[in-house]
Amino acid sequence: MSNNKQGNNDFFSGVYEVTKLIPPGRVTTYGAIARFLATGRSARMVGWALNASGGRSEFIPAHRVVNRKGMLTGKHHFGNSSTMRQLLENEGMIIENDIILNFNEKFWDPSSELTDF
């Protein structure tokens, strides 16, 4: 069991390191992070890691991670339902009905952006 716990800690740490590299004004997806970490079917685990990031001493910009359609599916983890939207709008996202309308323009793919990770 401790090996599984250690594996989760390593995976969560990788999620946090990638998430910290998302530039302001850009967003990525749970799946893009999972694919970058060579765990392509682990998008849900990326979400779990980001849900747990609030208790960390370092800032993890989890608000910049959305679902594959640009929907703010994690918004309820930010204190109130409008915080994630406000943070993203402050960074230039155009959001309507909890969907980023300029998602394709703002999408950041760690697999093509991070060559020295």
VOBA-1610 file (N, C-alpha, C; in pm, whole numbers, padded with zeros to 5 digits, always signed):
BEGIN
Met+00081-00119+00000Met+00000+00000+00000Met+00086+00126+00000Ser+00198+00123+00069Ser+00283+00242+00072Ser+00339+00273-00067Asn+00362+00172-00150Asn+00409+00197-00286Asn+00305+00274-00365Asn+00177+00238-00350Asn+00071+00310-00419Asn+00065+00455-00372Lys+00077+00477-00241Lys+00076+00611-00184Lys+00193+00691-00240Gln+00311+00629-00244Gln+00428+00696-00299Gln+00406+00729-00447Gly+00347+00636-00521Gly+00317+00661-00662Gly+00224+00778-00681Asn+00122+00787-00595Asn+00030+00901-00601Asn+00101+01031-00569Asn+00189+01030-00468Asn+00264+01151-00433Asn+00350+01196-00550Asp+00418+01103-00616Asp+00501+01137-00732Asp+00415+01192-00845Phe+00302+01127-00871Phe+00212+01173-00977Phe+00159+01313-00944Phe+00112+01332-00820Phe+00059+01462-00780Phe+00167+01569-00793Ser+00289+01538-00753Ser+00400+01634-00766Ser+00423+01671-00912Gly+00417+01572-01001Gly+00431+01600-01143Gly+00320+01690-01194Val+00197+01665-01151Val+00083+01751-01189Val+00108+01893-01143Tyr+00154+01910-01019Tyr+00177+02044-00967Tyr+00288+02116-01044Glu+00395+02043-01076Glu+00506+02105-01148Glu+00462+02152-01287Val+00385+02071-01357Val+00336+02111-01489Val+00239+02228-01476Thr+00149+02221-01381Thr+00049+02326-01364Thr+00115+02460-01333Lys+00222+02459-01254Lys+00292+02584-01223Lys+00353+02648-01347Leu+00373+02572-01452Leu+00436+02623-01575Leu+00336+02680-01676Ile+00207+02665-01650Ile+00107+02721-01742Ile+00117+02872-01734Pro+00144+02937-01846Pro+00161+03083-01841Pro+00029+03154-01811Pro+00037+03268-01744Pro-00084+03349-01725Pro-00147+03378-01862Gly-00278+03376-01867Gly-00347+03401-01993Gly-00364+03279-02081Arg-00322+03164-02033Arg-00335+03039-02107Arg-00403+02936-02019Val-00461+02835-02081Val-00524+02725-02008Val-00484+02593-02072Thr-00495+02487-01994Thr-00474+02353-02045Thr-00585+02265-01991Thr-00576+02137-02023Thr-00680+02044-01980Thr-00621+01937-01888Tyr-00711+01873-01814Tyr-00671+01761-01729Tyr-00604+01653-01815Gly-00663+01625-01930Gly-00611+01521-02019Gly-00476+01556-02078Ala-00455+01684-02111Ala-00325+01726-02167Ala-00214+01707-02065Ile-00243+01737-01939Ile-00144+01714-01834Ile-00119+01565-01818Ala-00225+01486-01816Ala-00211+01340-01802Ala-00128+01283-01917Arg-00156+01325-02041Arg-00079+01275-02155Arg+00068+01315-02144Phe+00093+01438-02102Phe+00230+01484-02087Phe+00305+01400-01985Leu+00237+01361-01879Leu+00298+01279-01775Leu+00296+01131-01809Ala+00264+01098-01935Ala+00261+00962-01987Ala+00161+00874-01912Thr+00052+00935-01872Thr-00057+00861-01807Thr-00188+00908-01870Gly-00197+00894-02000Gly-00305+00951-02079Gly-00446+00924-02032Arg-00469+00816-01963Arg-00604+00786-01916Arg-00627+00828-01772Ser-00544+00917-01722Ser-00550+00957-01582Ser-00598+01100-01563Ala-00678+01152-01655Ala-00727+01289-01643Ala-00800+01311-01511Arg-00877+01212-01470Arg-00950+01226-01343Arg-00853+01237-01225Met-00742+01163-01230Met-00642+01174-01123Met-00576+01312-01122Val-00560+01373-01240Val-00508+01510-01245Val-00604+01601-01169Gly-00733+01583-01191Gly-00833+01661-01118Gly-00823+01640-00968Trp-00805+01515-00926Trp-00791+01486-00783Trp-00668+01557-00726Ala-00559+01553-00800Ala-00437+01620-00754Ala-00461+01770-00738Leu-00525+01830-00837Leu-00549+01974-00831Leu-00647+02009-00719Asn-00744+01922-00694Asn-00837+01945-00583Asn-00762+01948-00450Ala-00656+01871-00441Ala-00578+01863-00317Ala-00471+01972-00308Ser-00456+02054-00411Ser-00347+02151-00415Ser-00371+02273-00328Gly-00493+02297-00286Gly-00523+02416-00208Gly-00452+02422-00074Gly-00416+02310-00018Gly-00349+02307+00111Gly-00198+02321+00103Arg-00145+02338-00017Arg+00000+02347-00034Arg+00049+02489-00005Ser+00173+02501+00040Ser+00228+02633+00072Ser+00261+02713-00055Glu+00290+02642-00165Glu+00322+02712-00290Glu+00194+02731-00373Phe+00193+02835-00454Phe+00077+02863-00538Phe+00074+02769-00658Ile-00036+02699-00674Ile-00059+02612-00789Ile-00175+02673-00866Pro-00154+02724-00987Pro-00262+02791-01061Pro-00363+02692-01121Ala-00429+02619-01033Ala-00525+02516-01076Ala-00641+02574-01156His-00666+02704-01141His-00775+02766-01218His-00749+02763-01368Arg-00624+02740-01409Arg-00588+02736-01551Arg-00606+02598-01613Val-00666+02504-01540Val-00689+02369-01592Val-00839+02345-01600Val-00883+02312-01720Val-01027+02294-01747Val-01048+02161-01819Asn-01172+02127-01849Asn-01195+02001-01920Asn-01167+02018-02069Arg-01174+01910-02143Arg-01132+01910-02284Arg-01218+01998-02374Lys-01333+02041-02325Lys-01421+02129-02403Lys-01408+02275-02358Gly-01318+02301-02265Gly-01300+02437-02215Gly-01399+02474-02106Met-01461+02375-02045Met-01561+02400-01941Met-01495+02407-01803Leu-01544+02497-01720Leu-01492+02517-01587Leu-01550+02413-01490Thr-01514+02289-01511Thr-01572+02181-01431Thr-01523+02180-01286Gly-01411+02242-01257Gly-01358+02243-01121Gly-01395+02367-01042Lys-01486+02446-01092Lys-01515+02577-01031Lys-01560+02570-00886His-01623+02461-00846His-01673+02450-00709His-01562+02426-00606His-01437+02410-00651His-01325+02390-00561His-01250+02519-00528Phe-01306+02633-00568Phe-01237+02761-00549Phe-01308+02853-00450Gly-01376+02798-00353Gly-01439+02881-00251Gly-01582+02918-00285Asn-01603+02974-00401Asn-01739+02997-00449Asn-01742+02975-00599Ser-01859+02967-00655Ser-01872+02924-00794Ser-01824+03027-00895Ser-01792+03149-00853Ser-01749+03250-00950Ser-01599+03280-00944Thr-01528+03228-00845Thr-01385+03261-00830Thr-01303+03216-00950Met-01320+03092-00994Met-01243+03041-01107Met-01270+03125-01231Arg-01395+03156-01255Arg-01432+03238-01370Arg-01365+03376-01362Gln-01370+03438-01245Gln-01310+03570-01228Gln-01160+03567-01253Leu-01093+03466-01199Leu-00948+03453-01219Leu-00915+03440-01368Leu-00990+03356-01438Leu-00965+03336-01582Leu-01001+03459-01664Glu-01109+03524-01631Glu-01145+03647-01704Glu-01039+03754-01683Asn-00982+03760-01563Asn-00874+03856-01537Asn-00751+03827-01623Glu-00739+03702-01671Glu-00626+03663-01756Glu-00663+03661-01904Gly-00780+03714-01940Gly-00815+03729-02081Gly-00906+03623-02140Met-00959+03534-02057Met-01053+03434-02109Met-01189+03499-02127Ile-01256+03459-02232Ile-01394+03501-02256Ile-01481+03381-02221Ile-01564+03399-02119Ile-01640+03286-02063Ile-01789+03314-02069Glu-01862+03216-02116Glu-02008+03224-02119Glu-02063+03087-02078Asn-02156+03087-01984Asn-02214+02962-01934Asn-02107+02861-01892Asp-02004+02912-01823Asp-01894+02829-01771Asp-01811+02759-01879Ile-01811+02814-02000Ile-01728+02760-02109Ile-01641+02872-02163Ile-01512+02843-02181Ile-01419+02941-02236Ile-01443+02948-02387Leu-01491+03062-02432Leu-01523+03077-02574Leu-01398+03086-02660Asn-01290+03143-02608Asn-01165+03154-02683Asn-01066+03044-02640Phe-01121+02926-02610Phe-01042+02813-02561Phe-00932+02773-02660Asn-00965+02756-02787Asn-00864+02712-02884Asn-00748+02812-02893Glu-00778+02939-02886Glu-00677+03044-02892Glu-00588+03043-02767Lys-00645+03011-02653Lys-00574+03018-02525Lys-00516+02884-02478Phe-00544+02777-02551Phe-00500+02644-02510Phe-00347+02633-02511Trp-00294+02578-02404Trp-00151+02555-02386Trp-00129+02405-02370Asp-00053+02346-02461Asp-00030+02202-02458Asp+00110+02175-02405Pro+00119+02118-02284Pro+00252+02094-02228Pro+00338+02003-02314Ser+00278+01913-02389Ser+00357+01820-02473Ser+00432+01892-02583Ser+00379+02004-02630Ser+00450+02078-02733Ser+00524+02201-02679Glu+00486+02247-02561Glu+00547+02367-02504Glu+00667+02337-02413Leu+00665+02221-02348Leu+00771+02190-02251Leu+00866+02086-02311Thr+00982+02132-02350Thr+01080+02040-02407Thr+01186+02002-02305Asp+01203+02082-02200Asp+01306+02058-02100Asp+01245+02030-01962Phe+01150+01943-01956Phe+01085+01915-01827Phe+01153+01800-01758
//
